[in-house]
């Protein structure tokens, strides 16, 4: 089938967005990816790169009076979350001939074809992905929700459009980076979708929605160059809170999530390499581009080393060199 994807990112996530696109070229093959460029830096770079199977959207094209009003009340991150439902709704409105649209977080990366997820979706209207927390993170359901916004399919029918319109209204009303009255950003609104809307599918395939908060639940291995989760291929991984400190140094621990050596080798190292390749592509267009890196102070590094010692992890593993095996 032909896939219709959309995502959004600013200059700080530009390398991640390019890595996502490269993974789709390899794994999805026949697709269109609409990218909402959150700033002119991204739009200019992507225009010059002329990425295949990509359609660019300027932020000003999507923003209406209501979004412009709430924009002044949101931080940059909060405004990105606010726009999440508006983007797929805008695309379906502009392209009524489309059968569906799939929203992707820009920090996702595909290891195999997404088709098994669409096979589950079948003739339904909406597909959502559970956090699928490891047992010790189950408490996070109360603060981050049952489902993750990382991968969402909306059919261009009455059910899919009703869901997007309702979600957009809620996010325009309230979308902040704090927990308040059972809400947090754009994500807690998904909690009751299976009962609020018709024809909603929750992904069952273990390879969809693999993330730092659930890797402890599963057994990973490599089989003929394919990363496997239990006995199924990993479809995509969500690199939540991934930190890049330099072109060749990254942090796979993302706070307090444990990242064993096998996961570093099979999942994090390929992504770090993909980000490095993205940076090299961008710097052919804009040589001084240096966005998306995290600065760590000596005090922060010391605190990280103390935390790692408390977790019984190697004290120097705060960042892994890209070429470290």
N, C-alpha and C positions, 0 to 999 in steps of 0.2 A: 504494500500500500504506500501511498504518498503521505508523509507526515507533515503536519503543520505545527511548528513550534514557535514560541515567543519567549523572550527574556528581556531583562533590562539591567543596565549597569553604568557606573560612572568611570572616570579615569582610574580610580583606585582598584577597580575590579576588571579593568580592561584585559589584563593578561589572563584572568580566569575566564572571561567571556570568550576570548580567542581559543583557549584550551577546550572549552565546551564545544565550540563550533568544530574544531579539528576532530574531536571524538565523534561528533555526529556524522561528519563526512565519512569516517571509517565504518561506523556501526549502523547508522540509519540509512545512509546512501541517498535515497530519493526523498527529499524534504525541502521545505522552505523554512527558514528561521528569520522571524521578524525581531529586530533588535531595537528597543527603545533606548536611544542615546541620552543619558541623563545630563550630559554637558557637551559643549562644542569640541572639546579635546577628543572625546570618543568619536563623535560624528566625523570630524576631519580625518582622523586616523583610519577609521573603517572605510570611509569614502575612497581614500587613496589606496588601501589594501585591496579593494574590489573582491571581497570574499565571495566565493561561489555559493549560490543558493541562499543568499541573504538579502533581506529588504530592510532598509534603515528607516527609522521613524525619529524625527526631531521631537524633543520634548514639547515644543510650542505647538506642534501639530495635534497632539493628544490633549493638551490642557484646555479645559473649558473654564467658564467663570467660577464654577463651584470649586474646582481643584485649585485655581489661583487664589481663592479666598482662604482655603485651609492650608495652603502651602506655607504661609507666614507663621502658622502655629506649630509647625512640625520641624524637627531636625532633618538633616539630609537623609539619615537612615529611615526615620519615621515616614518621610515623604515617599521614599522608594516603596515601603510597605503599603502606604496608602494607595499607590498607583497599581499595585499588583492586580486587583480585579479589573481596574479600568483598562489595562492593556489588552487582555484577551477580548473584552467586550468591544473595545474600539476596533480591533482587527475583524471580528465577526460582523460588526456594523459596516465597516468599509468594504468587506469582501463577503457579501451574503451567499456567494456561491460555494464557500468553504463548508465542508461537512463537519469539521471540528477544529479546535485549537487546543494545543497543549502548552501550559505554562511551565517553564523550567527556571529554577534558581540558577543564577550565573555561576555559582560555585559547585555545580554538579558536573560529573564527567562520566561518560559512557564506556564501559568495558565490553559490552556485547549488544546485540540488536534489542531495541525496545519492543519488538513485536509481541513477545509473551504478555506484556502488560496490556496491549491492545486486544489480544486474544481474550483476556479476562473481561475487558470492557465490553466487547461484543456489540450488542444492539442497545446498550444502556446509554444514559445521558451524561453521567459524571463519574469520574474515577478519582479517588483520593488514596493517599499512602499513610499508613500508620507509623508512628515513631518506633513501635516495636521495641520498647526499651528493654535493656538488660535488667534483671531483677533489682539490682541495687540502685537503678535510676527510675524505678517506677513512681517515686514521689514526684518526679518532674511532670507527670500528667497534670497535676494541679496547677503548675506554673507555666507550662509550655503547651499543654493541650494533648489530645489523643492523636491528632494527625499533624503532618508536616506539610507546609506549602510547597515543598521542593519540586513536586511533579503532579500536575493536575490536568485532567482532560475534561473539556467541555464540548459536548455536541451542540451544533447549531440548531437546536430545537427549543421548544417551549420550556422544557425543564432546565436545560443548560443555561439559557438566557435568563430565566427567572432567578437562578442561583447567582449568576454573575451580577445582575442588577441589585439583588438583595445584599450581596457581599460588598459591592461598591458603596451602597448607601451606608452600611455599617462602618466601613473604613473611613469614609468621608466624615462621618459623625465623630468617630473616636478611633485613633490609631497611634498609640504612643508606646515608647519603650519603657513601660512600667506595668506592673500587675495591679489591676484595679477592677473591682466588681466582676471578677471572673473573666477579665479581658487582658490580653497582652499582645500588642501590635495587631497584625492582621490574622494571626494564626488561631487563636482560641475560638474565633467565629466558626471554624470548621467542625467543632465538637458534635453538633447535633445535625449535621448535614444528612446522615443516613435516614433520619426520621423527618427532618424538615422538608426535604426535597425528594422527588420521585426518581427512581432508576439510578441510584447511587451505588457504585461498586467500590469496595475496599480491597486494595491489592493483597493477594495471598502469596504471590511469588516472592520467595525470600531474597531474590537478587534485586528486587526493586526497593529502593530506600535504604540501602546499607549505609550506615553512618557511625560516627564515633560512639554514640550512645547505645548501639546495639551489637557491636562487633564481638563483645564478650559472650554472646549467646550462641555463636556458631563456630563451626570448624572451617577453616579456609585452607585451600591448597591450589596448586597450579596443575592444569591438565591440558597438554598440547597447546601451550601458550595462552590458555584461557584461565582467568582467575575464577575459582569455584567457591561457592558458599554451600557447605554441606555437599550435596550432589547436584547443585544447580549452578548455572553461570551467574556471576555477578553482572547485573545489567547496568546499574549506575551507582556511584558512590557520591554522597553529599559531604563535601570537605568543609563542614561547619567549623568556623573559627580557625581555619588553617592560617598559619602565620609564616610569611616569607621575610627573612631578615636581610637577605642579600640575594643576588642572582643564583648563588649556589649554597644557601643555608636556609633551613626551614625547621619549623617546630611541629612535629606530628602529634604532640600530646594534648593540644588544645585544652589547656587548663588541667582538669583532673581526670580526663579520660585516659585510660591506659592503652598504650599502643605497642604491642609486642613486636619483636623483630620481624616476624613473618609478614605482618601487616605493613610494616614500614617498607619492606622489600617489594611486596606484591601490589600494594595500593598507593602508598604515599610517594615512593620514589618515582614511579612513572608520572605521577601528577606534577611533582617538582620539576621533572625534566620537561614536561609539556609547558609549564609556566616559563621555564627558561627559554624554550623555543619561541613562545609567544612574545617574550620580551625582545628577543633578537629580531623578530619580524617587525615589531613596532619601531625598534630603533633604526631600522632601515628607512623608515619614514620620518621619524622624529628622534634623532640621535641622543638628545638630552632627556628623553623620557625616563623618569625614575619614580613613578607613582606605584602604590600598592605594597610598599615595603613597610615593615613594622620596625620601629626604633626601640631598642632595649637598652636601658641605662645599667650601669654597674650595680646599682641597688636592686633593680628588678631582676638582674641575672642572679644575684646572691639569694634573693628570696626564692627564685625558681629552684636553685640548687638545694636550698633547705627543704622545700616542698618535695623534691624528688627523693631526698634522703628519707623523709618521713614515709614516702611511698615505697621505700626499699628499691628505688631505681638508681641507675648509674648517675652520679652527681654531675657529670659533664654532658648528659644527654639532652640538655635544654634545646639544642639545635643540632640537626644532623646534616653534615655536609652532603651535598647532592651526590657525590660520587662514592660516598661511604657505603660499603656492602654490609 
